[in-house]
Amino acid sequence: MKQQLQTGIICSLLVSSLFTNVGSKACAVENKTLSDEFPATTVREWRERESLPYQRSQLPQLNNNSLVINQIEVRSITEGIEIILNTSDGAIPQSITSTTDNSLIIDIPNAQLELPEKEFVQENPVDGIASITATNLDISTVRVIITGITATPTGEIRQTSQGLTINATPPATVADTVTPADQVIDIIVTAEKKPENLQDVPISVTAITEQEAEDGDITSFRDVAENTPNFTTYTPSRNFVNYSIRGSSNFNFFARDPVAFYIDDVPYDYVNFLGVEVFDIERVETLRGPQSTLYGKNARAGVVNVITKPPSDEFEFNGNIGYGNFDNFDVQARLSSPIVEDKLAFSLSGSYENRDGYTENTFLDTDIDSQSGFTTRGKLLWTPTDNLSIAFNASVDGYDDGAQPFVILQSDDPFETEQDFQGFNDLNNDTQSIRVDYEHSAFRLTSITARRFSDSNFEYDSDGGISAIAAVFAVDVNSTVLSQEIRLQSPEESERFEWIFGGYYESRDFNVDEFRFITSSSGDFTEAEIDEDTFALFGQASYKPVDALTLTVGLRYELFDSILDKRDANEFLGTATNLSFEDVEQDDEILLPRFTAQYDFNPNLMVYGSIARGYNPAGVNYQATVEEVLRYDTETSTNYEIGLKSSWFSDRINLNLAAFYSPVEDFQLLVSDDSGFSRQIGNADADITGFEVELRATPFDGFDVIAGFGYVDATFDEFENPFRNEQIDGNRLPYSPDYTYNLALQYRANPGIFTRLELQGFGTTVFDNANDFEQEPFVLVNARLGYERDNYGIYFFANNIFDVEYLATAFNFGALGDIASFGAPATVGFQVRSKF
């Protein structure tokens, strides 16, 4: 919208019937006079009248049938703004215009203003115009004043059947100094289920655009996190992705995720299913804080929404091939084309990657954590009419990787070990979805039907080396999720009052085909099925009592049900014991309100405050060994947040801040039992406090700065581990660094040289409730250097340039000791990209 406005400003000299802005001239209406029987009532009014370049005798003669102006609307148009004055009976008022200083003045005789407030005022409606005011000059005259910032606006008056319309254009001096379009920071997101500028959204949101994803080579949730404050991932392997947003993590992977992940409307969850490749990105939106009144799937801590490129109305092809150390080869390609012009289009995309492992097993002379796999995606977009679109999406992921790279924590070389068992790590996903969007003049309707099947099967040497215990850990889990979301909401043109109402249903069948821990003297086997059903109604409404203030209220009602069947078999020194539980049920029901107030001081400065309730449902634990701990309680939180969003220097700089406080009751945490293994779930209280600061800047053409800083203080308030009598009051929450920051400095000469330097910093992180395993602060430095032409580019990259060693996870594995996994070492390589 801002870009359109600026274009319109440049073209404003073409607008017909412009009013003069020379103070010595004014438009007079013939044969219209007004007696002086209505004197000024204030000094200010008297001075304004005396300074007018016309005499009161020029005003139309007063009569006894004054028109009533009962509504004033202000709309943005290409040339500037449109001011609509509606009269009670649709009569056409007459008017006289004049100018003084930087103000265009329109006087409407034989009229009276009857509004809820005594006068109409709107500050900074568009760039170049400081204010619009409408007041009763006296008992029979309405005055409209349009004030420019640097000079007098120009305008055109049109008489309509409803009254009078004023088209006002900012002064040309503003148009001469507007920021070029390629230097304007204008990011459109759909965080609130409607297209709007990121700076207008009263939520702490980090958005990654299509160009940023390409420039930063962002192809996974981990890459997204590295460019988002207060979002961190820890990935010892592709199928074991730990994360945290604002202190809330999936460390307790036996419970539901606190964050909702989406790829093209399909919800993803669970630690083993998040390591997928995500390419051909159009946009990524990361929303922090509870998001239960806008999204189908509940999200206590936030939402990560990935939107890939839709099919195009024109033929498109882009490809990418790369090679790096560790014999890393990857290739990506995407093809899109119309089938029936303006009606039917498709796209096909795919990626393949193969590399050696970072960790060497010297005992078997092999790599441990090699990776090999593919992702394919197909889309079909059908638009039978202008207001109806139907999108069919499908994807398949298949990864055949090496085992998770666990080593003994005290090893001299974290990327070298001796293991007598060669493991593996397989991950497969397939998804299908249908999205229907229908637009009516009175509403918009969206339906999303989705299915996702995920399967994770892995085995690894869990003793971290050559041990007399000879321990092997094996897991085979799969999940089938069916979901249906329906949303009904106000049309995009709604301004004063906006609303959204939706329903969501999800059926999740989670199967543990094998959860096996074997040593030379014992074995522990678990099989389980968990059937979960979620039904929710959600919605919110926003109202503007005045133009600058928006009040929003939302509510979610959710029902959750889970049923567990499990079988355990334990063998120790030849003695076997069996245990089974059937139809273990846990229900939940909750109301989640949300309140938000947003105030726009001007188009470039907005503040907001919100209070939102979040929750993770009560559930069942398939690893529990006694009936008393098969169920765990509901986790609830209240998130208090204030924020500021601002734009500076003609939208060359965006600076956003958010601060939050989120006490959590009955925080669902994974605790170790008397065996030393973390497999029980307890409930504790926790306090989470922090803030985020984000900066985007384009100081000059081609040079971009993207920066973010997040701080979080996430601690247990009160908890004692009942299995080990362990006090953790005041301890930090696992997998939650106390700060993160990201900085990208980038220059592009188009066409020509491309350079990018990245810094990604992490504060102190702990990996267990007792805070025994800790990673000190560290910084990763990445760089890219390339040469670009219109249709191709060649790039060289280096990640973790200084080869920093840092923990990705660490834990005590009972009698097997302390086990750890480390992040990726330094990697270098090149890429060739093309697009047509």
C-alpha positions in Angstrom: 0.0 0.0 0.0 2.8 2.4 0.9 4.6 1.6 -2.4 1.3 2.3 -4.3 0.9 5.6 -2.4 4.4 6.7 -3.3 3.8 5.9 -6.9 0.6 7.9 -6.8 2.4 10.9 -5.3 4.8 11.0 -8.2 1.8 10.9 -10.6 -0.2 13.5 -8.7 0.5 16.3 -11.2 -1.7 14.4 -13.7 -4.8 14.6 -11.5 -7.4 16.9 -13.1 -9.1 19.9 -11.6 -6.5 20.6 -9.0 -7.1 23.4 -6.5 -4.7 26.2 -6.5 -2.3 26.4 -3.6 -1.4 30.0 -4.0 -2.4 31.9 -0.9 -3.7 34.8 -2.8 -6.3 32.9 -4.8 -9.5 31.1 -3.8 -12.6 29.6 -5.5 -15.6 31.8 -5.1 -19.3 30.7 -5.5 -21.3 33.3 -7.4 -24.2 35.1 -5.8 -23.6 33.6 -2.3 -23.4 35.9 0.7 -23.5 35.4 4.4 -24.3 38.1 7.0 -22.1 38.7 10.0 -24.8 37.8 12.5 -22.7 34.7 13.5 -19.5 36.1 15.0 -16.4 34.1 15.9 -16.6 32.6 19.4 -12.9 32.1 20.1 -9.7 34.1 19.4 -8.4 31.2 17.3 -11.6 31.1 15.2 -11.4 34.9 14.8 -7.8 34.8 13.6 -8.6 32.0 11.1 -11.5 34.0 9.7 -9.4 37.1 9.4 -6.6 35.3 7.6 -8.9 33.9 4.9 -8.2 35.3 1.4 -11.9 35.7 0.8 -14.5 37.8 2.6 -17.5 36.4 4.5 -19.7 38.1 2.0 -18.6 35.6 -0.6 -20.1 32.7 1.3 -23.5 31.4 0.2 -26.4 32.9 1.9 -27.7 31.1 5.0 -31.0 29.5 4.8 -33.1 27.6 7.3 -32.6 24.2 5.7 -29.0 23.4 6.7 -27.7 20.1 5.5 -26.5 17.6 8.1 -23.2 15.8 7.6 -23.5 12.7 9.7 -20.5 10.6 8.6 -16.9 11.1 7.4 -14.7 8.4 6.0 -11.0 8.6 5.0 -9.6 6.1 2.6 -6.2 5.6 1.0 -6.1 5.9 -2.8 -3.4 5.8 -5.4 -3.1 9.6 -5.5 -3.3 10.2 -1.7 -6.5 10.1 0.3 -10.2 10.2 -0.3 -12.4 12.0 2.2 -16.1 11.2 1.9 -18.7 13.4 3.6 -22.1 11.8 3.7 -25.2 13.9 4.3 -28.4 12.7 6.0 -30.6 13.0 2.9 -28.0 12.6 0.2 -28.1 16.3 -0.8 -25.2 17.9 -2.5 -23.5 20.6 -0.5 -21.7 23.6 -2.0 -18.2 24.5 -1.0 -15.5 27.2 -1.1 -11.8 26.5 -1.0 -8.8 28.5 0.1 -5.3 28.0 1.4 -3.2 29.3 4.2 0.3 28.3 5.2 0.4 24.5 4.6 -3.4 24.0 4.8 -6.0 23.4 2.2 -9.3 24.7 3.6 -12.8 23.7 2.4 -15.8 25.6 3.8 -19.2 24.1 3.3 -22.0 26.7 4.0 -25.6 25.8 4.9 -24.3 22.6 6.6 -23.8 21.3 10.1 -21.6 18.5 11.4 -23.4 15.9 13.6 -20.9 13.2 14.7 -20.5 11.3 18.0 -17.6 13.6 18.7 -17.7 17.4 18.3 -15.1 17.4 15.6 -13.4 14.9 13.3 -9.6 14.6 13.5 -7.2 12.1 11.9 -3.5 12.5 12.3 -1.0 11.5 9.6 -3.4 9.6 7.3 -0.7 9.2 4.6 2.9 10.4 4.1 3.0 14.1 3.4 -0.3 15.0 5.1 -0.1 15.9 8.8 -3.8 15.9 9.6 -7.4 16.2 8.5 -9.9 18.1 10.7 -13.6 18.8 10.3 -15.4 21.2 12.6 -18.5 23.4 12.8 -17.1 26.9 12.0 -20.4 28.3 13.2 -24.0 27.2 13.3 -24.3 27.0 9.5 -20.8 26.3 8.2 -18.6 23.2 8.3 -14.9 23.6 7.8 -12.5 20.9 6.5 -8.8 21.5 6.9 -6.2 19.3 5.2 -2.7 20.2 6.5 0.5 19.2 4.7 3.8 18.5 6.3 6.1 20.5 4.0 3.7 22.3 1.7 0.0 22.7 0.9 -1.9 19.6 -0.4 -3.8 19.9 -3.6 -7.3 18.4 -4.1 -10.3 17.8 -6.2 -14.0 18.0 -5.1 -16.6 15.6 -6.5 -20.3 15.9 -5.8 -21.9 12.4 -5.3 -25.4 11.2 -4.6 -24.4 10.7 -0.9 -22.8 14.1 -0.4 -19.3 15.3 -1.1 -16.0 13.6 -1.9 -12.6 15.3 -1.6 -9.6 13.7 -3.2 -6.5 15.2 -1.6 -2.9 14.7 -2.9 0.2 15.3 -0.8 2.4 18.2 -1.9 4.7 17.5 -4.9 7.7 18.3 -2.7 7.1 15.1 -0.8 6.8 13.1 -4.0 10.2 14.4 -5.1 11.8 12.9 -2.1 10.1 9.5 -1.7 12.3 6.5 -1.1 12.9 4.3 -4.2 10.8 1.2 -4.1 13.7 -1.1 -3.8 14.8 0.6 -0.7 11.4 0.5 1.1 11.0 -2.2 3.7 7.5 -3.5 3.0 6.8 -7.0 4.2 3.3 -8.5 3.8 2.3 -11.3 6.2 -0.8 -13.2 7.0 -0.2 -13.8 10.7 -3.7 -12.7 11.5 -5.2 -14.6 8.5 -5.3 -11.5 6.3 -2.6 -9.8 4.2 -1.2 -6.8 6.0 2.1 -5.0 6.6 4.3 -6.7 9.2 4.5 -3.3 11.0 0.7 -3.3 11.5 0.5 -6.7 13.3 0.1 -6.4 17.2 2.1 -9.7 17.7 5.8 -10.4 18.1 6.5 -11.8 14.6 9.6 -12.5 12.7 9.1 -12.8 8.9 11.5 -14.2 6.4 10.8 -13.3 2.8 11.4 -15.3 -0.3 14.5 -13.2 -1.1 15.9 -13.5 2.4 15.4 -17.3 2.3 17.4 -17.5 -0.9 20.1 -15.1 0.3 20.5 -17.0 3.6 20.1 -20.5 2.1 17.3 -21.2 4.5 16.0 -24.7 4.0 15.0 -26.1 7.4 13.4 -25.2 10.7 16.9 -24.9 12.1 17.8 -22.3 9.5 14.7 -20.4 10.4 15.6 -20.4 14.1 19.1 -19.1 13.5 17.5 -16.0 11.9 14.8 -15.5 14.6 15.4 -14.1 18.2 14.3 -16.3 21.1 13.9 -19.3 18.8 16.5 -22.0 19.0 16.9 -25.6 17.7 19.3 -28.3 18.7 19.7 -31.0 16.1 22.1 -33.9 16.8 20.5 -35.6 13.8 17.7 -35.0 11.3 15.1 -37.0 13.3 15.8 -35.6 16.7 15.1 -31.8 16.7 14.9 -30.2 20.1 13.7 -26.5 20.0 12.6 -23.7 22.3 10.7 -20.5 21.7 10.6 -18.0 24.6 11.9 -20.6 27.1 9.3 -23.3 26.2 10.8 -26.4 24.6 10.0 -29.9 23.5 12.5 -31.4 25.9 9.5 -33.4 27.2 8.9 -35.1 23.9 6.4 -37.5 25.4 3.8 -34.6 25.7 2.3 -32.4 23.0 4.5 -29.7 21.4 4.1 -26.2 22.8 4.7 -24.8 19.3 2.6 -25.4 16.2 4.6 -26.0 13.0 2.9 -25.6 9.6 4.2 -26.3 6.1 1.6 -25.2 3.5 -1.3 -25.5 6.0 -0.3 -29.0 7.2 0.5 -29.2 10.9 3.7 -30.9 12.0 4.7 -32.0 15.5 6.9 -34.3 17.5 10.7 -34.3 18.0 11.3 -37.1 15.4 9.3 -35.6 12.5 10.6 -32.0 12.3 13.9 -32.6 10.5 12.5 -32.1 7.0 14.0 -30.0 4.2 11.9 -26.9 3.4 12.9 -25.2 0.1 11.2 -23.0 -2.6 10.1 -20.8 0.3 7.8 -17.9 -0.3 7.6 -16.7 3.3 8.1 -17.9 6.8 6.3 -16.3 9.8 7.3 -17.1 13.4 4.8 -15.8 15.9 5.9 -15.8 19.5 3.4 -16.2 22.4 0.0 -18.1 22.6 -1.8 -18.2 19.2 -5.0 -20.0 20.0 -7.7 -17.7 18.6 -6.4 -17.5 15.0 -5.0 -20.9 14.2 -6.7 -24.3 14.2 -4.0 -26.2 16.1 -3.4 -25.0 19.6 -0.1 -23.3 20.3 0.9 -22.3 23.8 4.3 -20.8 23.0 4.1 -19.8 19.3 3.6 -20.7 15.7 6.1 -21.4 12.9 4.3 -21.1 9.6 6.1 -22.0 6.3 4.5 -21.0 3.1 6.1 -22.3 -0.1 5.7 -20.8 -3.6 2.3 -21.3 -5.2 1.9 -22.3 -8.9 2.5 -19.4 -11.3 0.4 -18.1 -14.2 3.6 -18.0 -16.2 6.3 -20.6 -17.0 9.0 -20.6 -14.3 12.0 -22.8 -13.6 14.7 -22.4 -11.0 17.4 -24.8 -10.0 20.3 -25.1 -7.5 23.2 -27.4 -7.4 25.9 -27.4 -4.7 28.9 -29.2 -3.5 31.0 -28.9 -0.3 33.3 -30.6 2.1 32.3 -33.9 3.7 31.5 -34.9 0.1 28.2 -32.9 0.4 26.2 -32.9 -2.8 22.8 -31.3 -3.0 20.4 -30.3 -5.8 17.1 -28.5 -5.9 14.7 -27.8 -8.7 11.2 -26.3 -9.2 9.0 -26.1 -12.3 5.7 -24.2 -12.6 3.5 -23.5 -15.5 -0.2 -22.7 -16.4 -2.3 -25.5 -17.7 -5.3 -23.4 -18.6 -4.6 -19.7 -18.7 -5.9 -17.9 -15.6 -7.7 -21.0 -14.5 -5.4 -23.9 -13.7 -1.7 -24.0 -12.9 0.8 -26.5 -11.4 4.2 -26.7 -9.8 6.6 -29.6 -9.1 9.7 -29.2 -6.9 12.2 -31.6 -5.4 15.5 -31.7 -3.6 18.2 -34.4 -2.9 21.1 -34.2 -0.6 23.9 -36.7 0.3 26.9 -36.2 2.5 29.4 -38.0 4.7 29.0 -37.9 8.5 30.8 -35.4 10.7 31.7 -38.0 13.3 34.1 -40.8 12.5 33.8 -44.3 14.1 37.4 -45.4 14.2 36.5 -48.9 15.5 34.4 -49.8 12.5 36.1 -47.3 10.2 32.9 -45.7 9.1 31.0 -42.4 9.5 28.2 -42.3 12.0 25.9 -39.5 11.0 25.9 -39.5 7.3 22.8 -38.0 5.5 21.0 -39.0 2.4 17.5 -38.2 1.3 15.0 -36.4 -0.8 11.9 -34.2 -0.7 9.3 -33.8 -3.4 6.3 -31.5 -3.5 3.5 -31.0 -6.1 0.8 -28.3 -6.2 -2.2 -27.7 -8.3 -4.1 -24.4 -8.2 -7.5 -24.1 -9.7 -9.3 -20.7 -9.9 -12.7 -21.4 -11.7 -13.9 -17.9 -10.8 -12.4 -14.7 -9.6 -13.6 -15.3 -6.1 -13.0 -19.0 -5.7 -9.6 -20.9 -5.6 -8.9 -24.5 -4.8 -5.3 -25.7 -4.0 -4.2 -29.3 -4.0 -0.9 -29.9 -2.3 1.1 -33.1 -1.7 4.6 -33.9 -0.5 6.9 -36.9 0.2 10.0 -37.0 2.3 12.4 -39.9 2.4 15.7 -39.8 4.4 18.1 -42.7 5.0 20.7 -41.3 7.4 23.3 -42.6 9.7 22.8 -42.9 13.4 22.6 -40.1 15.8 26.2 -38.9 16.6 26.3 -39.6 20.4 29.7 -39.7 21.9 31.1 -39.8 25.5 31.0 -36.3 26.8 34.6 -36.2 28.0 36.0 -37.3 24.6 39.1 -35.4 23.5 37.7 -35.2 19.9 33.9 -34.7 19.8 33.9 -35.9 16.2 35.7 -39.1 16.8 34.5 -42.2 18.7 34.8 -46.0 18.9 31.5 -47.8 18.7 30.9 -51.5 18.1 27.4 -51.1 16.6 26.6 -49.3 13.3 23.2 -47.7 13.7 20.8 -46.0 11.2 18.2 -43.3 11.2 15.3 -43.4 8.8 12.6 -40.7 8.5 9.6 -40.7 6.1 6.7 -38.3 5.6 3.9 -38.0 3.2 1.3 -35.2 3.3 -1.8 -34.2 1.3 -4.0 -31.2 1.7 -6.9 -29.4 0.0 -7.5 -25.7 0.6 -10.6 -23.9 -0.6 -10.9 -20.1 -0.5 -14.1 -18.3 -1.3 -14.5 -14.5 -1.2 -17.9 -12.9 -0.9 -18.7 -9.2 -0.6 -19.8 -9.9 3.0 -17.3 -12.6 4.1 -14.4 -14.9 3.3 -14.6 -18.6 3.7 -11.5 -20.9 4.0 -11.5 -24.7 4.4 -8.3 -26.7 4.9 -8.4 -30.5 4.9 -5.0 -32.2 5.6 -3.5 -35.6 6.2 0.1 -36.3 7.3 1.8 -39.7 7.9 5.2 -39.7 9.5 7.4 -42.6 10.4 10.7 -42.5 12.3 12.9 -45.6 12.8 16.3 -45.5 14.2 18.9 -47.5 16.2 22.2 -46.4 17.7 25.0 -47.4 20.0 23.8 -45.7 23.2 26.8 -46.4 25.4 28.8 -43.9 23.2 31.7 -46.3 22.7 33.0 -49.8 23.2 31.5 -51.0 26.5 31.1 -54.2 28.3 27.5 -53.3 28.7 27.1 -53.1 24.9 23.9 -51.0 24.9 21.7 -50.4 21.9 18.7 -48.1 21.7 16.0 -48.7 19.0 12.9 -46.7 18.3 10.2 -47.1 15.7 7.3 -44.6 15.9 4.7 -43.4 13.4 1.9 -41.0 13.4 -1.2 -40.4 11.2 -2.8 -37.0 11.6 -6.1 -36.0 10.0 -7.2 -32.4 10.4 -10.0 -30.2 9.2 -10.1 -26.4 9.7 -12.8 -24.1 8.6 -12.7 -20.3 9.0 -15.3 -17.6 8.3 -14.1 -14.0 8.5 -14.8 -10.5 7.4 -13.8 -9.3 4.0 -10.4 -7.7 3.4 -11.9 -4.3 2.9 -13.3 -4.2 6.4 -11.7 -1.3 8.4 -13.7 -0.4 11.5 -14.8 -3.8 12.5 -13.1 -7.1 11.6 -13.9 -10.6 12.8 -12.9 -14.3 12.3 -14.6 -17.5 13.5 -13.4 -21.0 13.0 -13.6 -24.6 13.9 -10.9 -27.3 14.1 -10.9 -31.1 14.3 -7.8 -33.3 14.6 -7.5 -37.0 14.9 -4.0 -38.3 15.8 -3.0 -42.0 15.9 0.4 -42.3 17.4 1.9 -45.7 17.4 5.0 -46.9 19.2 5.9 -50.1 17.3 9.1 -50.4 19.1 10.8 -48.7 22.0 13.7 -50.9 22.9 16.7 -50.6 25.1 19.0 -53.7 25.1 22.3 -54.4 26.9 24.3 -57.6 27.3 22.4 -58.4 30.5 19.0 -56.9 30.1 16.3 -55.7 27.7 13.4 -53.3 28.0 10.7 -53.4 25.3 7.6 -51.1 24.9 4.8 -51.1 22.4 2.0 -48.5 22.6 -0.9 -46.9 20.8 -2.2 -43.4 21.7 -5.4 -42.2 20.0 -6.1 -38.5 20.4 -9.0 -36.3 19.3 -9.1 -32.5 19.4 -12.2 -30.4 18.7 -12.0 -26.6 19.0 -14.0 -23.5 18.2 -12.0 -20.2 18.0 -12.4 -16.7 16.9 -11.7 -13.0 17.6 -13.1 -9.6 16.7 -11.4 -6.2 16.4 -13.1 -2.9 16.6 -11.8 0.7 16.1 -13.7 3.1 18.4 -11.5 5.8 16.9 -9.2 5.6 13.9 -6.0 5.3 16.0 -7.2 2.7 18.5 -8.0 -1.0 17.8 -9.4 -3.3 20.5 -9.4 -7.0 20.0 -11.0 -9.8 22.0 -10.6 -13.5 21.2 -11.7 -16.8 22.6 -10.9 -20.5 22.1 -12.9 -23.4 23.4 -11.1 -26.8 23.1 -12.0 -30.4 24.0 -9.1 -33.0 24.0 -9.3 -36.7 24.6 -6.5 -39.3 24.6 -6.6 -43.1 25.1 -3.5 -45.2 25.8 -2.9 -48.9 25.3 0.6 -50.2 26.1 2.6 -53.3 26.7 6.0 -53.6 28.4 8.4 -56.5 28.6 11.5 -56.5 30.7 14.2 -59.1 30.8 17.1 -59.1 33.3 19.6 -62.0 33.5 17.1 -64.4 31.9 14.1 -63.4 34.1 11.2 -61.8 32.2 8.4 -59.6 33.5 5.4 -58.3 31.5 3.2 -55.3 32.1 0.2 -53.9 30.2 -2.3 -51.1 30.5 -5.4 -50.8 28.4 -7.9 -47.9 27.7 -6.1 -45.4 29.9 -8.0 -42.3 29.2 -7.3 -38.6 29.9 -9.7 -35.8 28.9 -9.3 -32.1 28.9 -11.5 -29.0 28.4 -10.5 -25.4 28.5 -11.4 -21.8 27.5 -8.5 -19.6 26.3 -9.3 -15.8 26.1 -7.1 -13.2 24.4 -7.3 -9.4 24.7 -5.3 -6.9 22.7 -5.2 -3.1 22.5 -3.3 -1.4 19.6 -2.7 2.3 19.2 -1.3 3.9 16.1 0.3 7.3 16.8 0.9 7.7 13.1 1.5 5.3 10.1 5.1 4.8 11.3 4.6 4.2 15.0 2.4 1.7 16.8 2.3 0.3 20.3 0.3 -2.6 21.5 -0.4 -4.7 24.7 -2.0 -8.1 25.0 -3.0 -10.7 27.5 -3.5 -14.3 26.3 -4.0 -17.6 27.9 -2.2 -20.7 26.6 -2.2 -24.4 27.5 -0.9 -27.8 26.7 -3.5 -30.5 27.2 -3.3 -33.1 29.9 -2.3 -36.5 28.5 -1.0 -40.0 28.9 2.7 -41.1 29.1 3.5 -44.3 27.2 6.8 -44.7 29.1 5.3 -44.7 32.5 5.8 -48.0 34.4 3.2 -47.6 37.2 -0.5 -46.7 37.0 -0.1 -43.6 39.3 2.0 -41.8 36.7 0.3 -42.8 33.5 -1.5 -39.5 33.3 -0.2 -35.9 33.7 -2.0 -32.7 34.3 -2.9 -29.7 32.1 -0.3 -27.1 31.6 -1.5 -23.5 31.5 0.1 -20.1 31.1 -0.9 -16.4 31.0 1.2 -14.3 28.6 1.4 -10.6 29.2 3.1 -8.7 26.4 3.7 -5.1 25.3 5.3 -4.1 22.1 6.3 -1.3 19.8 6.7 -1.2 16.0 8.2 1.7 14.2 9.4 2.8 10.7 12.0 5.5 10.2 13.6 7.5 7.3 10.8 6.9 4.8 10.6 3.2 5.6 14.3 2.5 5.2 14.5 1.3 8.8 12.0 -0.9 10.8 12.6 -1.2 14.6 10.4 -3.5 16.6 10.4 -4.3 20.3 8.4 -6.7 22.5 8.6 -7.6 26.2 6.7 -10.4 27.9 6.0 -12.1 31.2 4.6 -15.6 31.2 4.0 -17.5 34.4 3.3 -21.2 33.8 1.3 -23.5 36.1 1.8 -27.2 36.0 4.6 -27.0 33.5 4.9 -30.5 32.0 8.5 -31.6 32.4 10.4 -34.8 31.7 12.0 -36.2 34.8 14.3 -39.1 35.6 13.2 -42.0 37.8 15.3 -44.2 40.1 16.8 -46.0 37.1 18.4 -42.7 36.0 16.5 -42.6 32.7 14.2 -39.6 31.8 10.9 -41.3 31.1 8.4 -39.9 33.7 6.4 -36.7 33.4 5.8 -34.4 36.3 4.1 -31.0 36.7 6.0 -27.9 38.0 5.5 -24.2 38.1 7.7 -21.9 36.1 8.3 -18.2 35.4 9.4 -16.9 31.9 10.3 -13.3 31.3 12.1 -11.7 28.4 12.1 -9.4 25.4 12.9 -9.2 21.7 14.4 -6.4 19.6 14.4 -6.6 15.8 16.0 -4.3 13.2 15.8 -4.1 9.5 17.5 -1.4 7.5 18.3 -0.5 4.0 20.7 2.5 4.4 21.4 2.7 0.7 20.5 0.8 -2.5 21.7 -2.8 -2.3 22.8 -2.8 1.3 20.6 -4.6 3.9 21.0 -5.1 7.6 18.9 -7.7 9.4 19.4 -8.0 13.2 17.6 -9.5 16.2 18.2 -10.0 19.9 16.2 -12.0 22.3 16.6 -12.4 26.0 14.7 -14.9 28.2 14.9 -15.8 31.9 13.0 -19.1 32.2 13.2 -20.8 35.6 11.4 -23.4 37.6 9.5 -21.8 40.4 8.8 -24.8 42.6 9.3 -28.5 42.0 10.7 -31.6 43.6 11.3 -34.7 41.6 9.3 -37.3 43.5 11.3 -40.2 42.0 14.7 -39.0 43.1 14.0 -36.4 45.8 15.7 -33.8 43.7 15.0 -30.1 44.2 15.2 -27.9 41.1 13.7 -24.6 42.4 15.3 -21.7 40.6 16.9 -23.9 38.0 16.8 -22.8 34.3 14.5 -24.6 31.9 16.3 -27.0 29.6 17.2 -26.0 26.0 16.5 -22.4 26.7 19.5 -20.1 26.1 19.4 -16.9 28.2 19.9 -14.9 25.0 20.2 -15.3 21.3 21.1 -12.8 18.6 21.4 -12.8 14.8 23.0 -10.3 12.5 23.2 -10.4 8.7 25.0 -7.7 6.7 24.4 -8.0 3.0 25.3 -6.1 -0.1 24.1 -6.8 -3.7 25.1 -5.1 -6.8 22.3 -6.0 -9.3 23.7 -7.5 -11.4 27.1 -8.2 -10.0 28.8 -9.0 -6.6 26.8 -10.5 -3.7 28.2 -10.6 -0.2 26.7 -11.7 3.1 28.1 -12.0 6.6 26.2 -13.6 9.4 26.7 -13.7 13.2 24.6 -16.1 15.2 25.0 -15.9 19.0 23.8 -18.1 21.8 23.8 -17.5 25.6 24.3 -20.1 28.3 22.1 -23.2 27.7 21.4 -26.1 30.0 20.3 -29.6 28.9 18.7 -31.1 32.0 16.4 -30.1 34.9 19.3 -30.3 37.4 21.4 -27.9 35.2 24.3 -30.3 35.4 25.0 -30.2 31.7 25.7 -26.7 30.4 26.9 -25.0 27.2 28.7 -21.7 27.6 27.9 -18.8 25.3 29.3 -19.1 21.8 29.1 -17.3 18.4 28.9 -18.8 14.9 30.1 -16.8 11.9 28.9 -17.6 8.4 29.7 -15.9 5.1 28.6 -16.1 1.4 30.3 -14.5 -1.6 28.7 -14.7 -5.1 28.4 -13.2 -8.5 24.9 -12.8 -10.0 23.4 -12.1 -13.4 19.8 -11.8 -14.4 19.2 -15.6 -14.7 22.0 -17.2 -12.7 24.4 -16.9 -9.8 27.5 -18.6 -8.5 28.1 -18.5 -4.7 30.8 -19.7 -2.3 29.9 -20.3 1.3 31.5 -21.0 4.6 29.5 -21.9 7.8 30.9 -21.9 11.3 34.1 -20.4 9.8 36.0 -20.6 13.1 35.1 -24.3 13.6 33.5 -23.6 17.1 32.7 -26.7 19.1 29.4 -26.6 20.9 27.0 -29.0 22.5 23.7 -29.9 20.8 22.6 -32.1 23.6 24.0 -33.8 26.7 22.5 -36.2 29.3 23.3 -38.8 31.8 22.4 -42.3 30.6 22.4 -44.1 34.0 25.2 -46.7 34.3 26.4 -45.8 30.8 27.7 -42.4 31.9 27.5 -38.9 30.3 26.6 -38.9 26.6 26.6 -35.9 24.3 26.2 -34.8 20.7 27.9 -31.7 19.1 26.8 -29.2 16.5 28.1 -29.1 12.9 31.7 -28.3 12.4 33.1 -25.8 9.8 31.6 -26.5 6.3 32.6 -24.9 3.0 31.4 -25.2 -0.6 29.8 -23.6 -3.6 26.4 -23.3 -5.3 25.2 -22.6 -8.8 21.7 -21.2 -9.2 19.6 -20.5 -12.2 16.0 -19.2 -12.9 13.9 -18.6 -16.0 
